[in-house]
Amino acid sequence: MLTALYDSFPNPLEDDEYEELSKKFSNKDHLIANMLYLEMHGLIEKPFIQSSTLDGIEYIFNSYTCFITEKGIDFLLDDGGLSAILKVQTIRIHSDSIKALEDIILTSNESPDMKANLKSKLHELPANAITHLMNELLVKGVMNLPVAIQIIQKFLQ
């Protein structure tokens, strides 16, 4: 279905293309259900005109309004497309987190040169690496819970 719409894009499906596509489904309801499912996920737009009848809702395929969306194209191409580029998310690390890591480095038993080197490398890390580092430190702290509890008690006094 998506491939047929992609192949005809930006033009609508021709009647014979739709007929060929509909033959791939066991019945009309199966075709309608699949197209509505793709529409619900935003992969295609407006495949049907809905008409109320005495028997219920009738779905009439409308080739002029049915088309593949950018999400549908990105899904077919399986590369994220422009959506992957345009939906870049910025992760902000609170400055206190970096300061806390610097404090850990400065209070360590390492040489001044090693401390300076570690501090420099810390500032070069991307945000996701700093987040991972903080999570690892938290896990290590929990694994060494008696010491962590002593630190918490000392802090809370």
Sine and cosine of phi, psi and omega as CSV:
sin_phi,cos_phi,sin_psi,cos_psi,sin_omega,cos_omega
0.00,0.00,-0.82,0.58,0.01,-1.00
-0.88,0.48,-0.65,0.76,-0.02,-1.00
-0.89,0.46,-0.67,0.75,0.02,-1.00
-0.89,0.45,-0.69,0.73,0.02,-1.00
-0.92,0.38,-0.60,0.80,0.04,-1.00
-0.91,0.42,-0.70,0.72,-0.02,-1.00
-0.90,0.44,-0.53,0.85,-0.02,-1.00
-1.00,0.00,-0.26,0.96,-0.06,-1.00
-0.86,0.52,0.70,-0.71,0.16,0.99
-1.00,-0.01,0.11,0.99,0.01,-1.00
-1.00,0.06,0.41,-0.91,0.04,-1.00
-0.95,0.30,0.32,-0.95,0.11,-0.99
-0.90,0.43,0.67,-0.74,0.11,-0.99
-0.97,0.23,0.37,-0.93,-0.02,-1.00
-0.83,0.55,-0.67,0.74,-0.02,-1.00
-0.93,0.38,-0.53,0.85,0.05,-1.00
-0.92,0.38,-0.65,0.76,0.04,-1.00
-0.91,0.42,-0.67,0.74,0.02,-1.00
-0.88,0.48,-0.67,0.74,0.02,-1.00
-0.89,0.45,-0.67,0.74,0.02,-1.00
-0.90,0.44,-0.69,0.73,-0.05,-1.00
-0.91,0.41,-0.41,0.91,0.02,-1.00
-0.93,0.37,-0.30,0.95,-0.02,-1.00
-0.98,0.19,-0.10,1.00,-0.02,-1.00
-0.93,-0.38,0.51,-0.86,-0.07,-1.00
-0.91,0.40,-0.50,0.87,0.05,-1.00
-0.35,-0.93,0.11,-0.99,-0.06,-1.00
-0.90,0.44,-0.62,0.78,0.01,-1.00
-0.88,0.47,-0.61,0.79,0.02,-1.00
-0.91,0.42,-0.68,0.74,0.06,-1.00
-0.88,0.47,-0.74,0.67,-0.02,-1.00
-0.87,0.48,-0.72,0.69,-0.01,-1.00
-0.86,0.51,-0.68,0.74,0.00,-1.00
-0.92,0.39,-0.66,0.75,0.00,-1.00
-0.93,0.36,-0.62,0.78,0.05,-1.00
-0.91,0.42,-0.61,0.79,0.05,-1.00
-0.88,0.48,-0.72,0.69,0.03,-1.00
-0.89,0.45,-0.60,0.80,0.03,-1.00
-0.92,0.40,-0.67,0.74,0.00,-1.00
-0.87,0.50,-0.53,0.85,0.01,-1.00
-1.00,0.02,0.05,1.00,0.06,-1.00
0.97,0.24,0.31,0.95,-0.01,-1.00
-1.00,0.03,-0.42,0.91,0.11,-0.99
-0.71,-0.71,0.30,-0.95,0.00,-1.00
-0.86,-0.51,0.63,-0.78,0.22,-0.98
0.65,0.76,0.89,0.46,-0.02,-1.00
-0.97,0.26,-0.38,0.92,-0.13,-0.99
-0.72,-0.69,0.44,-0.90,0.27,-0.96
-0.99,-0.16,0.75,-0.66,0.01,-1.00
-0.99,-0.14,0.72,-0.70,0.00,-1.00
-0.77,-0.64,0.78,-0.63,0.04,-1.00
-0.99,0.12,0.76,-0.65,0.04,-1.00
-0.78,-0.62,0.08,-1.00,0.05,-1.00
-0.90,0.44,-0.43,0.90,0.00,-1.00
-1.00,0.04,-0.05,1.00,-0.05,-1.00
0.84,-0.54,-0.45,-0.89,-0.01,-1.00
-1.00,0.03,0.74,-0.67,0.07,-1.00
-0.96,-0.29,0.72,-0.69,0.03,-1.00
-0.97,-0.24,0.87,-0.50,-0.01,-1.00
-0.93,-0.37,0.88,-0.47,-0.02,-1.00
-0.89,0.45,0.71,-0.70,0.02,-1.00
-0.83,-0.56,0.99,-0.15,-0.07,-1.00
-0.91,0.42,-0.38,0.92,-0.06,-1.00
-0.99,0.17,-0.34,0.94,0.04,-1.00
-0.95,-0.32,-0.20,0.98,-0.02,-1.00
-1.00,0.04,0.84,-0.54,0.05,-1.00
-0.49,-0.87,0.31,-0.95,0.05,-1.00
-0.98,0.19,0.62,-0.78,0.01,-1.00
-1.00,-0.06,0.09,-1.00,0.05,-1.00
-0.89,0.46,-0.57,0.82,0.06,-1.00
-0.91,0.42,-0.62,0.79,0.03,-1.00
-0.91,0.42,-0.67,0.74,0.03,-1.00
-0.91,0.42,-0.72,0.69,0.02,-1.00
-0.87,0.49,-0.63,0.78,0.03,-1.00
-0.89,0.45,-0.72,0.70,0.00,-1.00
-0.90,0.44,-0.68,0.73,-0.05,-1.00
-0.97,0.25,-0.30,0.95,0.07,-1.00
0.82,0.58,0.57,0.82,0.03,-1.00
-0.80,-0.60,0.07,1.00,-0.02,-1.00
0.99,0.11,-0.45,0.89,0.03,-1.00
0.77,0.63,-0.46,-0.89,0.01,-1.00
-0.90,0.43,-0.48,0.88,0.01,-1.00
-0.85,0.53,-0.64,0.77,0.01,-1.00
-0.91,0.41,-0.59,0.81,-0.01,-1.00
-0.97,0.24,-0.69,0.72,-0.09,-1.00
-0.97,0.23,-0.36,0.93,-0.04,-1.00
-0.98,-0.19,0.57,0.82,0.06,-1.00
-0.91,0.42,0.74,-0.67,0.01,-1.00
-0.95,-0.30,0.66,-0.75,0.04,-1.00
-0.99,-0.10,0.78,-0.62,0.06,-1.00
-0.96,-0.27,0.83,-0.56,0.00,-1.00
-0.98,-0.21,0.78,-0.63,0.08,-1.00
-0.99,-0.14,0.79,-0.61,0.00,-1.00
-0.88,0.47,0.69,-0.72,-0.04,-1.00
-0.86,0.51,-0.47,0.88,0.04,-1.00
-0.90,0.43,-0.53,0.85,0.02,-1.00
-0.91,0.42,-0.70,0.71,0.02,-1.00
-0.92,0.40,-0.66,0.76,0.02,-1.00
-0.88,0.47,-0.65,0.76,0.02,-1.00
-0.89,0.45,-0.66,0.75,0.04,-1.00
-0.91,0.42,-0.65,0.76,0.05,-1.00
-0.88,0.48,-0.66,0.75,0.02,-1.00
-0.89,0.46,-0.64,0.77,0.05,-1.00
-0.88,0.47,-0.69,0.73,0.01,-1.00
-0.89,0.45,-0.73,0.68,-0.07,-1.00
-0.91,0.40,-0.49,0.87,0.00,-1.00
-1.00,0.01,0.00,1.00,0.00,-1.00
-0.96,0.29,0.18,-0.98,0.00,-1.00
-1.00,0.03,0.20,0.98,-0.03,-1.00
-0.96,0.29,0.31,-0.95,0.04,-1.00
-0.93,0.37,0.39,-0.92,0.03,-1.00
-0.83,0.56,-0.62,0.79,0.02,-1.00
-0.90,0.43,-0.68,0.74,0.00,-1.00
-0.91,0.42,-0.66,0.75,0.02,-1.00
-0.87,0.49,-0.70,0.71,0.00,-1.00
-0.90,0.45,-0.66,0.75,0.01,-1.00
-0.90,0.43,-0.72,0.70,0.01,-1.00
-0.89,0.45,-0.66,0.75,0.01,-1.00
-0.90,0.45,-0.65,0.76,0.03,-1.00
-0.90,0.44,-0.71,0.70,0.00,-1.00
-0.91,0.42,-0.55,0.83,0.04,-1.00
-0.86,0.51,-0.68,0.73,-0.03,-1.00
-0.95,0.31,-0.29,0.96,0.03,-1.00
-1.00,0.05,-0.26,0.97,-0.06,-1.00
-0.93,0.37,0.61,-0.79,0.13,-0.99
-0.95,0.32,0.30,-0.95,-0.08,-1.00
-0.84,0.54,-0.67,0.75,-0.04,-1.00
-0.92,0.39,-0.50,0.86,0.04,-1.00
-0.95,0.32,-0.61,0.79,0.04,-1.00
-0.91,0.41,-0.67,0.74,0.05,-1.00
-0.87,0.50,-0.70,0.71,0.02,-1.00
-0.88,0.47,-0.69,0.73,0.02,-1.00
-0.87,0.49,-0.71,0.70,0.01,-1.00
-0.88,0.47,-0.65,0.76,0.03,-1.00
-0.90,0.43,-0.67,0.75,0.03,-1.00
-0.89,0.45,-0.67,0.74,0.03,-1.00
-0.90,0.44,-0.63,0.78,0.03,-1.00
-0.89,0.45,-0.70,0.72,0.03,-1.00
-0.88,0.47,-0.71,0.70,0.00,-1.00
-0.88,0.47,-0.62,0.78,0.03,-1.00
-0.90,0.44,-0.68,0.73,0.01,-1.00
-0.92,0.39,-0.59,0.81,0.02,-1.00
-0.92,0.40,-0.42,0.91,0.02,-1.00
-0.94,-0.35,0.77,0.64,-0.17,-0.99
-0.83,0.56,-0.66,0.75,-0.01,-1.00
-0.84,0.54,-0.67,0.75,0.03,-1.00
-0.93,0.37,-0.65,0.76,0.00,-1.00
-0.89,0.46,-0.65,0.76,0.01,-1.00
-0.91,0.41,-0.64,0.77,0.06,-1.00
-0.87,0.49,-0.66,0.75,0.01,-1.00
-0.91,0.41,-0.68,0.74,0.01,-1.00
-0.89,0.45,-0.70,0.71,0.02,-1.00
-0.88,0.48,-0.69,0.73,0.01,-1.00
-0.88,0.47,-0.66,0.75,-0.03,-1.00
-0.92,0.40,-0.60,0.80,-0.08,-1.00
-0.99,0.15,-0.16,0.99,0.01,-1.00
-0.98,0.18,0.00,0.00,0.00,0.00
